[in-house]
């Protein structure tokens, strides 16, 4: 998400800029789908940005209306994004932005990914241009963690950006799902 927001095609007069502005001015919806093999190659051929991590690739596409999805994306599976990590997550390095998930909500991996993307976007909007550039130049470091129940209350009342879900899918409308904790916002 952040790579798309910081991409020159999403800024100023870039080819995606108007679509990104329209999307940011409306209800924000993010959809997570899974693709492999030929499906991935078709998705990669569409305009977007691919980010390669240690164990997976993610492709982010410029915003489109829900009824205007390219058919190669609309056909992709929603399920199958469940993740299994046998090791507990490492403690975040000091100064690393953290997207804190609500410990009281059960979300599928896909839903949690979409919510984390939204949290990162809210943090991006709160930063100055200089802070955004610094974050981008560092490669957008961030981690996603589930907050401890006592910490969650503190996070949601501390003035940090909070994602409130619209309730279209798995959870109740208005549920707080993610708090974006970027050091520059404290």
TIPADREN-878225 format. One record per residue (C-alpha): residue number from 0; residue in three letters; x, y, z. Coordinates in pm, 1 decimal, padded with zeros to 6 digits, always signed. Each point is the difference from the previous one (the first is absolute). Example, Ala and Ser with C-alpha at 12.3 -4.5 7.8 and 13.67 -1.06 7.14 Angstrom:
<lumkol = 0, rofi = ALA, X = +01230.0, Y = -00450.0, Z = +00780.0>
<lumkol = 1, rofi = SER, X = +00137.0, Y = +00344.0, Z = -00066.0>
! end
This chain:
<lumkol = 0, rofi = UNK, X = +00000.0, Y = +00000.0, Z = +00000.0>
<lumkol = 1, rofi = UNK, X = +00269.0, Y = +00247.7, Z = +00101.3>
<lumkol = 2, rofi = UNK, X = +00204.6, Y = -00075.3, Z = -00310.0>
<lumkol = 3, rofi = UNK, X = -00302.0, Y = +00088.5, Z = -00215.4>
<lumkol = 4, rofi = UNK, X = -00072.2, Y = +00319.7, Z = +00196.9>
<lumkol = 5, rofi = UNK, X = +00362.1, Y = +00112.4, Z = -00033.1>
<lumkol = 6, rofi = UNK, X = +00027.9, Y = -00097.2, Z = -00368.1>
<lumkol = 7, rofi = UNK, X = +00046.4, Y = +00296.4, Z = -00234.7>
<lumkol = 8, rofi = UNK, X = -00297.5, Y = -00127.1, Z = -00204.9>
<lumkol = 9, rofi = UNK, X = -00223.6, Y = +00059.3, Z = +00306.6>
<lumkol = 10, rofi = UNK, X = +00127.5, Y = +00351.9, Z = +00069.0>
<lumkol = 11, rofi = UNK, X = -00059.9, Y = +00339.1, Z = -00160.1>
<lumkol = 12, rofi = UNK, X = -00101.3, Y = -00051.4, Z = -00361.5>
<lumkol = 13, rofi = UNK, X = +00104.3, Y = -00366.2, Z = -00014.3>
<lumkol = 14, rofi = UNK, X = -00210.4, Y = -00246.2, Z = -00197.5>
<lumkol = 15, rofi = UNK, X = -00159.1, Y = -00145.2, Z = +00318.7>
<lumkol = 16, rofi = UNK, X = -00018.3, Y = +00325.2, Z = +00197.5>
<lumkol = 17, rofi = UNK, X = -00363.7, Y = +00085.0, Z = -00071.8>
<lumkol = 18, rofi = UNK, X = -00114.8, Y = -00354.7, Z = +00077.2>
<lumkol = 19, rofi = UNK, X = +00193.2, Y = +00008.5, Z = +00329.5>
<lumkol = 20, rofi = UNK, X = -00145.2, Y = +00341.7, Z = +00092.3>
<lumkol = 21, rofi = UNK, X = -00354.0, Y = -00114.4, Z = -00083.7>
<lumkol = 22, rofi = UNK, X = +00050.4, Y = -00315.2, Z = +00206.1>
<lumkol = 23, rofi = UNK, X = +00135.6, Y = +00191.8, Z = +00298.9>
<lumkol = 24, rofi = UNK, X = -00295.5, Y = +00239.9, Z = -00012.3>
<lumkol = 25, rofi = UNK, X = -00253.8, Y = -00283.8, Z = +00004.3>
<lumkol = 26, rofi = UNK, X = -00046.6, Y = -00303.4, Z = +00220.2>
<lumkol = 27, rofi = UNK, X = +00323.7, Y = -00191.0, Z = -00004.7>
<lumkol = 28, rofi = UNK, X = -00034.6, Y = -00366.3, Z = -00089.3>
<lumkol = 29, rofi = UNK, X = +00286.6, Y = -00240.8, Z = -00028.2>
<lumkol = 30, rofi = UNK, X = -00035.4, Y = -00351.0, Z = -00131.5>
<lumkol = 31, rofi = UNK, X = +00251.5, Y = -00281.4, Z = +00045.3>
<lumkol = 32, rofi = UNK, X = +00008.6, Y = -00285.9, Z = -00250.2>
<lumkol = 33, rofi = UNK, X = +00235.3, Y = -00291.8, Z = -00059.9>
<lumkol = 34, rofi = UNK, X = +00161.9, Y = -00100.5, Z = -00329.5>
<lumkol = 35, rofi = UNK, X = +00251.5, Y = -00258.8, Z = -00114.1>
<lumkol = 36, rofi = UNK, X = +00146.4, Y = -00109.8, Z = -00329.4>
<lumkol = 37, rofi = UNK, X = -00188.6, Y = +00122.4, Z = -00306.2>
<lumkol = 38, rofi = UNK, X = -00239.0, Y = +00207.5, Z = +00213.4>
<lumkol = 39, rofi = UNK, X = +00297.3, Y = +00185.0, Z = +00151.5>
<lumkol = 40, rofi = UNK, X = +00154.3, Y = +00060.7, Z = -00341.8>
<lumkol = 41, rofi = UNK, X = -00330.2, Y = +00147.4, Z = -00128.9>
<lumkol = 42, rofi = UNK, X = -00026.8, Y = +00220.2, Z = +00310.7>
<lumkol = 43, rofi = UNK, X = +00360.8, Y = +00111.8, Z = -00043.9>
<lumkol = 44, rofi = UNK, X = -00079.4, Y = +00116.6, Z = -00352.5>
<lumkol = 45, rofi = UNK, X = -00249.9, Y = +00256.0, Z = +00135.9>
<lumkol = 46, rofi = UNK, X = +00114.0, Y = +00346.5, Z = +00113.4>
<lumkol = 47, rofi = UNK, X = +00127.2, Y = -00014.8, Z = +00356.0>
<lumkol = 48, rofi = UNK, X = +00300.7, Y = -00038.7, Z = +00225.5>
<lumkol = 49, rofi = UNK, X = +00152.8, Y = -00329.4, Z = +00114.6>
<lumkol = 50, rofi = UNK, X = +00178.9, Y = -00019.1, Z = +00333.8>
<lumkol = 51, rofi = UNK, X = +00219.4, Y = -00301.3, Z = +00067.5>
<lumkol = 52, rofi = UNK, X = +00054.3, Y = -00111.5, Z = +00358.0>
<lumkol = 53, rofi = UNK, X = +00198.3, Y = -00284.5, Z = +00152.4>
<lumkol = 54, rofi = UNK, X = -00267.0, Y = -00262.1, Z = -00063.6>
<lumkol = 55, rofi = UNK, X = -00267.1, Y = +00155.6, Z = -00221.1>
<lumkol = 56, rofi = UNK, X = -00082.3, Y = +00257.1, Z = -00262.4>
<lumkol = 57, rofi = UNK, X = -00283.3, Y = +00247.6, Z = +00029.7>
<lumkol = 58, rofi = UNK, X = -00147.7, Y = +00200.9, Z = -00284.2>
<lumkol = 59, rofi = UNK, X = -00183.4, Y = +00325.2, Z = +00063.9>
<lumkol = 60, rofi = UNK, X = -00223.8, Y = +00142.6, Z = -00269.9>
<lumkol = 61, rofi = UNK, X = -00118.6, Y = +00356.5, Z = -00050.7>
<lumkol = 62, rofi = UNK, X = -00350.7, Y = +00051.1, Z = +00137.3>
<lumkol = 63, rofi = UNK, X = -00300.1, Y = -00091.7, Z = -00214.0>
<lumkol = 64, rofi = UNK, X = -00372.1, Y = +00006.3, Z = +00082.1>
<lumkol = 65, rofi = UNK, X = -00122.2, Y = -00332.9, Z = +00137.0>
<lumkol = 66, rofi = UNK, X = -00210.9, Y = -00053.5, Z = -00309.8>
<lumkol = 67, rofi = UNK, X = +00293.0, Y = +00089.4, Z = -00227.7>
<lumkol = 68, rofi = UNK, X = +00246.2, Y = -00272.4, Z = +00094.1>
<lumkol = 69, rofi = UNK, X = +00203.0, Y = -00149.3, Z = -00281.7>
<lumkol = 70, rofi = UNK, X = -00129.5, Y = -00353.3, Z = -00062.7>
<lumkol = 71, rofi = UNK, X = +00342.9, Y = -00150.3, Z = +00074.9>
<lumkol = 72, rofi = UNK, X = -00023.0, Y = +00138.8, Z = +00354.5>
<lumkol = 73, rofi = UNK, X = -00368.7, Y = -00070.6, Z = +00054.3>
<lumkol = 74, rofi = UNK, X = +00059.3, Y = -00371.2, Z = -00067.2>
<lumkol = 75, rofi = UNK, X = +00266.1, Y = -00037.3, Z = +00269.4>
<lumkol = 76, rofi = UNK, X = -00073.9, Y = -00191.0, Z = +00318.6>
<lumkol = 77, rofi = UNK, X = -00084.8, Y = +00171.6, Z = +00322.2>
<lumkol = 78, rofi = UNK, X = +00074.7, Y = -00297.6, Z = +00221.9>
<lumkol = 79, rofi = UNK, X = +00324.7, Y = -00183.4, Z = +00046.6>
<lumkol = 80, rofi = UNK, X = +00199.6, Y = +00284.9, Z = +00150.0>
<lumkol = 81, rofi = UNK, X = +00025.7, Y = -00161.1, Z = +00342.4>
<lumkol = 82, rofi = UNK, X = +00353.1, Y = +00010.8, Z = +00129.7>
<lumkol = 83, rofi = UNK, X = +00185.1, Y = -00232.1, Z = +00232.6>
<lumkol = 84, rofi = UNK, X = +00304.6, Y = +00133.2, Z = +00178.7>
<lumkol = 85, rofi = UNK, X = +00122.9, Y = -00237.2, Z = +00270.1>
<lumkol = 86, rofi = UNK, X = +00230.2, Y = +00259.7, Z = +00154.5>
<lumkol = 87, rofi = UNK, X = -00130.9, Y = +00286.3, Z = +00212.3>
<lumkol = 88, rofi = UNK, X = +00068.1, Y = +00339.4, Z = -00155.8>
<lumkol = 89, rofi = UNK, X = +00314.8, Y = +00180.6, Z = +00102.8>
<lumkol = 90, rofi = UNK, X = -00018.5, Y = +00317.8, Z = +00202.5>
<lumkol = 91, rofi = UNK, X = -00011.9, Y = +00303.8, Z = -00229.2>
<lumkol = 92, rofi = UNK, X = +00322.4, Y = +00195.6, Z = -00022.6>
<lumkol = 93, rofi = UNK, X = -00022.3, Y = +00332.4, Z = +00183.9>
<lumkol = 94, rofi = UNK, X = -00119.0, Y = +00272.5, Z = -00234.7>
<lumkol = 95, rofi = UNK, X = -00171.4, Y = -00241.3, Z = -00240.4>
<lumkol = 96, rofi = UNK, X = -00362.4, Y = +00087.2, Z = -00080.9>
<lumkol = 97, rofi = UNK, X = -00243.9, Y = -00260.1, Z = +00134.7>
<lumkol = 98, rofi = UNK, X = -00347.6, Y = -00079.5, Z = -00125.8>
<lumkol = 99, rofi = UNK, X = -00178.6, Y = -00134.2, Z = +00306.6>
<lumkol = 100, rofi = UNK, X = -00286.0, Y = -00246.0, Z = -00058.0>
<lumkol = 101, rofi = UNK, X = -00297.3, Y = -00012.1, Z = +00235.2>
<lumkol = 102, rofi = UNK, X = +00049.9, Y = -00300.2, Z = +00231.9>
<lumkol = 103, rofi = UNK, X = -00374.9, Y = -00043.8, Z = +00047.1>
<lumkol = 104, rofi = UNK, X = -00092.5, Y = -00050.8, Z = -00366.7>
<lumkol = 105, rofi = UNK, X = +00021.1, Y = -00319.2, Z = -00201.0>
<lumkol = 106, rofi = UNK, X = +00098.6, Y = +00085.4, Z = -00358.2>
<lumkol = 107, rofi = UNK, X = +00107.2, Y = -00221.5, Z = -00287.1>
<lumkol = 108, rofi = UNK, X = +00353.7, Y = +00059.0, Z = -00124.9>
<lumkol = 109, rofi = UNK, X = -00137.4, Y = +00179.4, Z = -00306.6>
<lumkol = 110, rofi = UNK, X = -00214.3, Y = +00231.0, Z = +00212.3>
<lumkol = 111, rofi = UNK, X = +00292.7, Y = +00073.0, Z = +00232.8>
<lumkol = 112, rofi = UNK, X = +00219.2, Y = +00078.3, Z = -00303.4>
<lumkol = 113, rofi = UNK, X = -00256.5, Y = +00244.3, Z = -00138.4>
<lumkol = 114, rofi = UNK, X = -00039.2, Y = +00165.0, Z = +00340.5>
<lumkol = 115, rofi = UNK, X = +00377.4, Y = +00029.7, Z = +00041.7>
<lumkol = 116, rofi = UNK, X = +00021.2, Y = +00161.2, Z = -00344.1>
<lumkol = 117, rofi = UNK, X = -00261.4, Y = +00250.4, Z = +00105.7>
<lumkol = 118, rofi = UNK, X = +00190.2, Y = +00072.5, Z = +00321.3>
<lumkol = 119, rofi = UNK, X = +00319.0, Y = +00064.3, Z = -00194.6>
<lumkol = 120, rofi = UNK, X = -00192.4, Y = +00235.2, Z = -00227.4>
<lumkol = 121, rofi = UNK, X = -00140.0, Y = +00194.1, Z = +00295.1>
<lumkol = 122, rofi = UNK, X = +00351.6, Y = +00037.8, Z = +00142.6>
<lumkol = 123, rofi = UNK, X = +00123.1, Y = +00122.3, Z = -00342.1>
<lumkol = 124, rofi = UNK, X = -00267.3, Y = +00270.6, Z = -00008.7>
<lumkol = 125, rofi = UNK, X = +00096.7, Y = +00125.3, Z = +00345.6>
<lumkol = 126, rofi = UNK, X = +00367.3, Y = +00049.5, Z = -00091.3>
<lumkol = 127, rofi = UNK, X = +00153.7, Y = +00310.5, Z = -00149.5>
<lumkol = 128, rofi = UNK, X = +00152.5, Y = -00021.9, Z = -00348.7>
<lumkol = 129, rofi = UNK, X = +00346.5, Y = -00010.6, Z = +00158.4>
<lumkol = 130, rofi = UNK, X = -00099.9, Y = -00282.4, Z = +00235.6>
<lumkol = 131, rofi = UNK, X = -00153.8, Y = -00193.6, Z = -00290.1>
<lumkol = 132, rofi = UNK, X = +00320.0, Y = +00035.8, Z = -00201.0>
<lumkol = 133, rofi = UNK, X = +00208.8, Y = -00119.1, Z = +00295.3>
<lumkol = 134, rofi = UNK, X = -00224.6, Y = -00305.3, Z = +00045.7>
<lumkol = 135, rofi = UNK, X = +00004.9, Y = -00075.8, Z = -00370.9>
<lumkol = 136, rofi = UNK, X = +00379.7, Y = +00041.4, Z = -00025.7>
<lumkol = 137, rofi = UNK, X = +00035.2, Y = -00250.0, Z = +00286.5>
<lumkol = 138, rofi = UNK, X = -00207.5, Y = -00253.9, Z = -00197.3>
<lumkol = 139, rofi = UNK, X = -00321.2, Y = +00044.7, Z = +00202.6>
<lumkol = 140, rofi = UNK, X = +00104.2, Y = -00208.5, Z = +00300.4>
<lumkol = 141, rofi = UNK, X = -00292.8, Y = -00107.8, Z = +00215.5>
<lumkol = 142, rofi = UNK, X = -00127.3, Y = -00298.6, Z = +00189.6>
<lumkol = 143, rofi = UNK, X = -00346.8, Y = -00132.4, Z = +00076.5>
<lumkol = 144, rofi = UNK, X = -00069.6, Y = -00132.5, Z = +00347.9>
<lumkol = 145, rofi = UNK, X = -00303.7, Y = -00086.6, Z = +00208.2>
<lumkol = 146, rofi = UNK, X = -00025.6, Y = +00234.1, Z = +00296.0>
<lumkol = 147, rofi = UNK, X = -00027.3, Y = -00126.0, Z = +00355.4>
<lumkol = 148, rofi = UNK, X = -00355.0, Y = +00068.9, Z = +00125.4>
<lumkol = 149, rofi = UNK, X = +00110.2, Y = +00267.6, Z = +00249.6>
<lumkol = 150, rofi = UNK, X = +00220.5, Y = +00167.9, Z = -00258.1>
<lumkol = 151, rofi = UNK, X = -00283.3, Y = +00005.4, Z = -00256.6>
<lumkol = 152, rofi = UNK, X = -00211.6, Y = +00232.4, Z = +00216.9>
<lumkol = 153, rofi = UNK, X = +00296.0, Y = +00235.9, Z = +00037.3>
<lumkol = 154, rofi = UNK, X = +00067.1, Y = -00007.3, Z = -00375.4>
<lumkol = 155, rofi = UNK, X = -00358.4, Y = +00077.9, Z = -00101.9>
<lumkol = 156, rofi = UNK, X = -00021.3, Y = +00301.0, Z = +00228.7>
<lumkol = 157, rofi = UNK, X = +00348.5, Y = +00140.0, Z = -00060.6>
<lumkol = 158, rofi = UNK, X = -00072.3, Y = +00214.2, Z = -00306.7>
<lumkol = 159, rofi = UNK, X = +00162.8, Y = -00235.3, Z = -00251.7>
<lumkol = 160, rofi = UNK, X = -00175.8, Y = -00087.2, Z = -00328.7>
<lumkol = 161, rofi = UNK, X = -00265.0, Y = -00269.8, Z = +00056.4>
<lumkol = 162, rofi = UNK, X = -00161.7, Y = -00211.8, Z = -00271.5>
<lumkol = 163, rofi = UNK, X = -00374.6, Y = -00035.4, Z = +00051.1>
<lumkol = 164, rofi = UNK, X = -00146.6, Y = -00270.5, Z = -00217.9>
<lumkol = 165, rofi = UNK, X = -00307.5, Y = +00070.0, Z = -00213.2>
<lumkol = 166, rofi = UNK, X = -00140.4, Y = -00344.6, Z = +00075.9>
<lumkol = 167, rofi = UNK, X = -00035.8, Y = -00127.8, Z = -00356.5>
<lumkol = 168, rofi = UNK, X = +00152.3, Y = -00337.2, Z = +00079.5>
<lumkol = 169, rofi = UNK, X = +00118.5, Y = -00185.7, Z = +00309.4>
<lumkol = 170, rofi = UNK, X = -00041.7, Y = +00242.6, Z = +00287.0>
<lumkol = 171, rofi = UNK, X = -00254.9, Y = +00244.2, Z = +00137.7>
<lumkol = 172, rofi = UNK, X = -00019.6, Y = +00354.2, Z = -00142.8>
<lumkol = 173, rofi = UNK, X = +00204.5, Y = +00251.9, Z = +00195.3>
<lumkol = 174, rofi = UNK, X = +00233.3, Y = -00260.5, Z = +00150.0>
<lumkol = 175, rofi = UNK, X = +00349.1, Y = +00134.0, Z = +00067.6>
<lumkol = 176, rofi = UNK, X = +00230.8, Y = -00243.0, Z = -00178.4>
<lumkol = 177, rofi = UNK, X = +00345.6, Y = +00160.6, Z = -00019.8>
<lumkol = 178, rofi = UNK, X = +00191.8, Y = +00284.0, Z = +00161.9>
<lumkol = 179, rofi = UNK, X = +00286.5, Y = +00148.8, Z = -00200.6>
<lumkol = 180, rofi = UNK, X = +00284.7, Y = +00078.9, Z = +00238.3>
<lumkol = 181, rofi = UNK, X = +00268.4, Y = +00189.8, Z = -00192.2>
<lumkol = 182, rofi = UNK, X = +00276.4, Y = +00164.2, Z = +00210.3>
<lumkol = 183, rofi = UNK, X = -00046.1, Y = +00329.3, Z = -00185.9>
<lumkol = 184, rofi = UNK, X = -00360.5, Y = +00015.3, Z = +00123.5>
<lumkol = 185, rofi = UNK, X = +00085.4, Y = -00017.8, Z = +00367.8>
! end
